[in-house]
Amino acid sequence: MPGGGRCPDCGSTELVEDSHYSQSQLVCSDCGCVVTEGVLTTTFSDEGNLREVTYSRSTGENEQVSRSEQRGLRRVRDLCRVLQLPPTFEDTAVAYYQKAYRHSGIRAARLQKKEVLVGCCVLITCRQRNWPLTMGTICTLLYADLDVFSGTYMQLVKLLGLDVPSLCLAELVKTYCSSFKLFQASPSVPAKYVEDKEKMLSRTLQLVELADETWLVTGRHPLPVITAAAFLAWQSLQPSYRLSCSLARFCKSANVDLPHPASSRLQELLAVLLRMAKQLAWLQVLKLDKRSVVKHIGDLLQHRHTLVRAAFQDGMGKRPRICPTPTVSTVTGDENISDSEIEQYLRTPQEIRDFQRAQAAGQAATSVPNPP
Amino acid sequence: MDQNNSLPPYAQGLASPQGAMTPGIPIFSPMMPYGTGLTPQPIQNTSSLSILEEQQRQQQQQQQQQQQQQQQQQQQQQQQQQATAQQATSQQATQVASGQASQLFHSQTLTTAPLPGATPLYPSPLTPMTPITPATPASESSGIVPQLQNIVSTVNLGCKLDLKTIALRARNAEYNPKRFAAVIMRIREPRTTALIFSSGKMVCTGAKSEEQSRLAARKYARVVQKLGFPAKFLDFKIQNMVGSCDVKFPIRLEGLVLTHQQFSSYEPELFPGLIYRMIKPRIVLLIFVSGKVVLTGAKVRAEIYEAFENIYPILKGFRKTT
């Protein structure tokens, strides 16, 4: 029986502690009036610790899909549809996006990054299924910077611990060459420029394989190599009419962008072909140059395995290397530092005054009020 | 005894393989001792062959030598039989026997002794005929030493600094607070750059060795002292070391990323090199198709050397085979 309590109704001091459904109550034993009610919690100290919690720190985030995430998932599906990917790709890409969104670093990232993340998820899905999608294509579609894309992509691969295979070169050749508008006559494509798709595709593939074997592909962006190879393949199929066509003109007719490194890749590929031609007796006498070798690309490709082995057995393009002798410095780090050496780095008082005057003049000039 | 040509018998075995050699193979310096790797100097030859391939070539050439000698022996035997056909049979027997014995003797001297007067066309003429291959070629060190290119270090000058004063009174300082909240100071010897913050902390970059970095940091501290601040030289620490070297053969990066996928990242659309994150020691290597390797992330020099010795056998596995 607690002391000091009076029932407000009847004034009795007979107050009994009773619990009603685990809620403790103070009840007057005379009239049955409930004086005080307990709280539906365990202890008083617990209640004292209760505070308002922000949404980001509650579990509410995990229980519903935020609007930002919903937007992102919608963008992933849209991108898959724009690229006309098979339907299974969509689900995988969505799953990657959701997985990435579980990480706080991604959730708190800027919208620009979240936008680029959409592209990264689609790219990873395509790479894992050998679908030849280049980063350049995605960046163009998303209006994104390649630098931002690359940073987000590397971060995502590390975060999710993924093993992303390299771009499949053969598939890229097929897709890229099929996009060339050279297989039907049109106002921009004269009759002599029209080519059979299968022939051009097979020859381009062989030239790209040759480039890969002779070290023209490793470390370089794959697309310019394929452009150069496609150009040579196309030229060699009807050299008499097409030798006069330049690489730029070819890309324009085919309605394809000319990537900048393609011209250097073209020169390198021609140099390789010339080296191979030197191994064939009946071509050696012809004294071929970079233009005339195009006519014989068919022959060279037919025997490419033996020719490459013969032409490059003693090493590839060895340049006399000047090995720089390592300069051995005898610095210990504890030498004396002379005062004169340090003083050369300090301004004289006159210089300081001049500098301050110049600074003041400069500031005055920039803050001159506009003349009325 | 009459021979086919005017060359003495011990040199005859040499002459023919020369024709079999494809011209243009660079000459390996005969002074390079077998199995080197202990001399800390880059290989001074201009060829792109590694030591292992040299050994293989030596073995092939010695095998060619052997074959040539056998052919020579057969030819000489036939000659002798023709020459002695007209002589008495008893003399024939002894002569043939002695001829064969002398040939065997010659062939033995060919194989084991160094060849006087013969130009050093073959690498390391001291190599024995039965090649003693090293127990595990992989355990040989590469003989290439990475060169340090950059050292980043930090030091605490131990007092608050007024950057405006420093920028005003020092010739070699630039200070643009809107762009970066530190003074950028440069000295000529050792050629380095320092970032000096108002808290008194300083970052020194550009030195080529640990000692140079320490000397440069001391010089910067001295400059700040002379500008009127009570600068000290506390907690000097090397934070990062960058080294580079050349393995001198091209590397198939696509192959390397396939087999060492958990450490490598190779995206030719983004960067021409392969980024290899080694676990032990914790170093990041940038490997390029030309064979140049950049190593970074080391706190001590030994980590760079260790990382390179770890990667070299892996890279040798991916050099071209054509």
Contacts between the chains, C-beta under 8 A, distances in Angstrom:
chain1	res1	chain2	res2	distance
A	134	B	269	6.3
A	135	B	269	4.8
A	135	B	270	7.0
A	136	B	269	7.1
A	146	B	270	7.5
A	150	B	267	7.6
A	150	B	270	4.6
A	150	B	271	8.0
A	153	B	267	7.9
A	153	B	270	7.8
A	154	B	265	7.1
A	157	B	265	7.5
A	163	B	261	5.7
A	163	B	262	7.8
A	166	B	254	6.3
A	166	B	257	6.7
A	166	B	266	6.9
A	166	B	268	8.0
A	167	B	268	7.9
A	167	B	269	7.2
A	213	B	322	7.5
A	215	B	250	5.8
A	215	B	289	6.8
A	215	B	320	7.4
A	218	B	250	7.8
A	218	B	251	7.9
A	218	B	252	6.5
A	218	B	253	5.3
A	218	B	254	6.4
A	218	B	268	7.6
A	218	B	289	4.4
A	219	B	253	6.2
A	219	B	268	6.0
A	219	B	272	4.0
A	219	B	273	6.9
A	219	B	288	6.4
A	219	B	289	3.9
A	220	B	268	5.9
A	220	B	272	6.6
A	221	B	268	5.9
A	221	B	269	5.6
A	222	B	268	6.6
A	222	B	269	7.4
A	308	B	322	6.7
A	309	B	322	5.9
A	312	B	322	5.3
A	313	B	22	7.2
A	313	B	322	6.7
A	314	B	22	6.3
A	314	B	24	5.5
A	314	B	25	6.3
A	315	B	47	7.9
A	315	B	48	5.6
A	316	B	250	6.9
A	316	B	320	7.2
A	318	B	46	7.6
A	318	B	47	7.7
A	318	B	48	6.0
A	320	B	46	5.4
A	321	B	46	5.9
A	321	B	248	7.3
A	323	B	42	5.2
A	323	B	43	7.6
A	323	B	44	6.2
A	326	B	41	7.9
A	326	B	42	7.6
A	326	B	145	7.4
A	326	B	147	5.6
A	327	B	208	8.0
A	329	B	208	7.2
A	329	B	209	6.1
A	329	B	211	7.7
A	329	B	212	6.6
A	331	B	190	7.2
A	331	B	209	6.5
A	331	B	211	4.4
A	331	B	212	5.0
A	331	B	215	5.8
A	332	B	211	5.5
A	332	B	215	7.9
A	333	B	210	7.2
A	333	B	211	3.7
A	333	B	212	7.3
A	333	B	213	7.7
A	333	B	214	3.6
A	333	B	215	4.9
A	333	B	218	7.7
A	334	B	214	7.7
A	334	B	215	7.8
A	335	B	215	6.2
A	337	B	215	7.8
A	337	B	218	6.2
A	337	B	219	5.6
A	337	B	222	5.4
A	341	B	189	7.7
A	341	B	219	7.4
A	342	B	219	6.9
A	342	B	222	5.0
A	342	B	223	5.5
A	342	B	226	5.6
A	343	B	226	7.3
A	344	B	171	7.6
A	345	B	170	5.9
A	345	B	171	5.4
A	345	B	172	4.8
A	345	B	185	8.0
A	345	B	187	6.6
A	345	B	223	5.3
A	346	B	169	6.5
A	346	B	170	6.1
A	346	B	171	6.6
A	346	B	223	7.2
A	346	B	226	6.0
A	346	B	227	7.0
A	347	B	168	7.6
A	347	B	169	5.4
A	347	B	170	6.6
A	347	B	171	5.3
A	351	B	171	7.6
A	352	B	168	6.1
A	352	B	169	6.0
A	355	B	168	6.6
A	356	B	168	7.1
